[in-house]
Amino acid sequence: MQRRTLIQAAAGAVATLGVPHLMAQEWPNGPVRIVVGFPPGGGTDALARVVGAKLTEMWKQQVIVENKAGAAGIVAAEYTALQPSDGSTLLMAHINSHALGPVLQPRLRYDAERDFVPIVMVGVTPNLFIAHPGQKALTVPDIVAAAKAAPGKLSFGSAGAGSAQHLALEMFKLAAKVDVIHVPYKGSGPLLTDLIGGQIQYSFDTMTAATPHVKSGKVTAIAQTRAKRAKGHPNVQTMQELGYPGFEATTWYGLVGPGKLPAAIAAKVNRDVNTVLAMPDVQERMDTYGAEDGGGTQEKFAAFIKGEIAKWGKVVKEGNVKVDS
């Protein structure tokens, strides 16, 4: 009888220390990597570092941002999908890796919904239509007029073929009925370096990446691409205000984990990132970058991703947009 009681007590103790509960209490017990699919200097990298720094303080464990640039974020997503689902590796998912890639590249080596666990939205930003300040045409009407006067001459950079910036440009070309040159880069960092240096003329770049350079005067903001003006740029008109109804091309960021990430770990990261995003200094940074609507439940983020895949799938089909696989 005494032996049975001891066995029952031991079983009860194990149940109390069930694996998900144990993980929620003890994780992280080592460094955590946030993989970013672009070089340093871009919007995805900037937001990952803001969140990562706060989580390092909160968890008392190092949160390391690891840049794995290539294929407009696809390389980083492929890499993360193959990592152990133990919470040591997370991905700063992006519209490119989780909405555009799946509809532009049918040979992807991952399924954006099946092979990842959505954790939390970090932010949604407009793109900024930006220019090298030395350009003669620095308004949307003047740029459209210049493009029509010299088809195939004006150069627009993007963070890569099939990227959010590329798709925003394709939307602009269709809406304005112009022909311009698309110059793909491996991220916003090198794109902005060449724009500032005058090697290219224009870009639809993420507000997160472009804002510091707009504030410093190194590039000029011409328009923004969300229906409403972002808090960080209240004086920059939207494309809709400038006569392009329905023109809305956003970039978004959110944390996901490999497909078998334990529910307890995903729930903890969700709670803690929601706490981080509510901090006044983080809110101020997010407003500056134009990153809004972050936070919320895992279910909300999963539904958002599903909606984005459907939305951009329709755009790609109707616009016959193709990129090299």
N, C-alpha and C positions, 0 to 999 in steps of 0.2 A: 504493500500500500504506500509505504514511504517512498519506495523507488518510483512508483507510478506518479506520485505527487511531484517528485523532482523532475521527471521527464516532462510532465505537463507544464511545470513552471518554466523549464528550459524552452519548451516549444513556444510558450507565451512570450518569452523574451525575444526569441527569434522573430516572431510575428511582429512584435513591437518595433524591432529593428529591421523591418522589411527593406529590401534593396532600394526601392524608389525613395523611401523615407530617409534611408541612410545617405543616399546620394544627395538628396536635397539639403541634408545637414552638413555633410562633409565636403561636397563639391563646391568650388574647385580646390583640389589639394596639390595643384601644380600650375605652371604657366598655362594660359589660354591664348590661342592664336586667333585673330580675326583676319581672314584672308581677304585681300582687296584685289580686284581684277584689273587695276590700272596703276601706273607709276605714281610716286609721290607728287603732290602738287595739284591733283585733281579733286573733284568734289567728293567722290566716294572715299578717298583717302582722308580728306579733311574731317568728314563726319565720323569715320571709324576712329580717328585719333581723339576726337572730342569725347566720344562715348567710352573708348578704351581707357583713357586716362582716369575717368570717374570710376569705372568698374575696378581698376587697379586699386584705388583708394578703398572702395567699398569691400572688395573681396580679400584684400591683403595678399593678393597674388598678382604677379605680373601679367598684364594683358598686352600682348605683342601684336602690332599691326604688321602683317606680312604681305608685301606687294608681289603679285604674280600676274604681270601684264600680258596681254595677248588676246587677239580675236575679240576685241570689245567686251572683255569680261568673261568670255566663254572658257578660256584656259583655267581661270581660277575656279569656276564652277565645276568643271570636269575634275579638277584636282580634289576639291573639297568633297565631292560626292563619293570619292574612293577612300576617304580618311576614316579612321575608327570612329564609331558613334559613341564616344565616351565623354564628349563635351570639351575635349582639348582643342578642337578645331571647329571654328564657326566661319561662316561666309557673310560678308556684307553684300547681300544679294542686290541686284540692280535691275532696272528695266531691261537692260541688254541681255543679261544672263537668264532672266526668268520670264520675259514676255516677248522680246523681239527675237532673240536667238531661236526659241522654240518654233516660231512661225516663219523664220527666214532660212533656217538651216535644218532640214529634215533629217540629216545624218548626225545630229548631236549624239554624243555618247552618254547622255543622261536625260532623264525625264524630269522636267522642272517641278512637277507636282509629286511624282512618286518617289523620287530619290532625295528629297529634302523635307525637313520639318520646318514649316514657317514658325518663327518665334515672335517677332515684333517688328512693326513698321517703325523706321527711324525718321523718315521725312519724305515729303513730296515737294519738289521744286519746279518752278518754271525754268525754261531755258531762257537765256538772255541773247538777243540778237546783238552781237558786238562787232566793233570795227577797230582797225588800227586808226588812231586819231588823225593820221596824216592823209586819210582818204578824202577825196573831193566830195563824194556822195556819203552823207552821214544822216540821212533820213530814209525811211522806207520808200516813199515815192521817188526820191532821187536815185536810190539804189535800183529800184525796178526800172526806172527810165534808162539808167546806165547799162543795165543788163540787156534791155531790149535793143539799145543802140549798138551793143557789141556782144552778140550772142556767143556763149562759150568762152568768154574772156575773164569775167570776174571769178576770183577764187574764194571758196568757202572751205574751211577746215572742219574736221570732225574728229571724234575720239576713236574712229575706226569704222570700217565698212559694216553696216548693219547696226550701228550704235544709235542711241537716242538722238544725238546731234545730227546724224546722217538722216534719220527718218524725219526730223523736224525740217531739215533742208529740203527733202523730197516733198514734204507737205507745202512748203513755201513755193517751190518750183511749180507745182500743180496749181496752187491758188493764184500766183502772180503771173503764170504762163510765161516763165522765163527759162533760159538755158544758161547754167553757170557751171564752173568746174568744181568738182568735189575732190578735196585732198584729204584722205584718211590718215590719221596718226595712231599711235598706240596709247592713247589717253589724252586727257585734257592738259597735263603738264607740258609735254612737248608741243602740243597744238598751240597753247598760249605763248610759249617761248617764240615760236615762229610768227604768231600774230603780232606780238609786241615788237619783234624784230623787223616786221614789214615783209616777211617772205610770203605771207598770204594776207588777204584783205579783210575777210569777214568770217564769222562763224555763228552758229546757234550753239552756244556752249552752256553747260550747267550754271545756274546762278551761283551755286556753291563755289565752284572753281573760279568763275569770272569776277565775283564781287570784290575780292581784295584788289584786283588790278583796275577795276572800275573806280574804286575809292581812291586809288593812288594816281589816277589819270593816265595810266599806261594804255588802257583801252577805253573806247567810248561805248556806252550802252545806248542802243537805238530803240529797242522794244523788248517786251517780255511775252511769253507764250502761254500763260494761263488765263482763264476767263476773267479773273479778278487780279488786281495789282497786289504783289507781295508786299508785306509790311516793310521789308528791308529796302524796297525801291519804290516808294509811293509816287515818285515823280516820273517814272518811266512808263510810258503808255503800253497797253497790250496790243497785240496784233489785231484783236477784234475791234478795239477802239479805232484802229487805223484803217478799218475798212475790210477786214478779213474775217467775216463771221464764221464761227465754229472752229477757228484756228486755236487748238489747244494741244500742245505737245509738252508733256512734263517728263521729268526724270525723277525716279524714286529709289529709295534705299531702305533695306530692312535686313535684320539678322535672320539667318536660317542655319540649320545644322544638318549633318548627314542624315539619311533617311531613317535610321534606327535609333536616333537620339532619344534617350529615356525621357518619358513625359515629365518626370520630376525636375530634371535639369532644364528642359525647355521652359517649364513653368517658372523656375527660379530666375532664369535669364529674363523672361518676360516681365516679371515683377520688378526686378532690379533696374532694367532699362527704362521702364515706365517711371520709376523713381528718379533716375538720372535726367530724363527728358523734362521732368517737372521742376528741376532746379533752376532758380532765376538766372544764374550766369550761363547755364546751358541754353535756356530759352532765348537769352539775348544773342548768343552765338547763332542759334538756329534761325532767328529772325534776320540776322545780318546776312546769312547765307541764302535766305529765302526758303528754308526748309520748314514746311508747315505740316500739320495734320499727322505728326508722329505719335507713337504710343498706341494703346488699345490692346485688344485681346489677340490671341493666336488665331482664333476663328475669323476675326475681322481681316487680318492680314492674308490668310489663306483665300478668303473670298475675293479680296482685292486682286491678288495675283491671277486668279481664275478669270476675273473680268478683264484684266489687262491683256491676257493671252487672246481672249475672244475679240477685243477691240482692235488690237494691232494685226491680228490675223485677217480681219476684214480689210484694213487699210492696205496691207501688203498685197492681198488678192486683187482689190480694185485698182490699185496703182501699179500692179505688175512689177513690184520692186524685187530685185534679185541681187544677191551678193555671192561671191565665191565661197564655196564651202571650205 
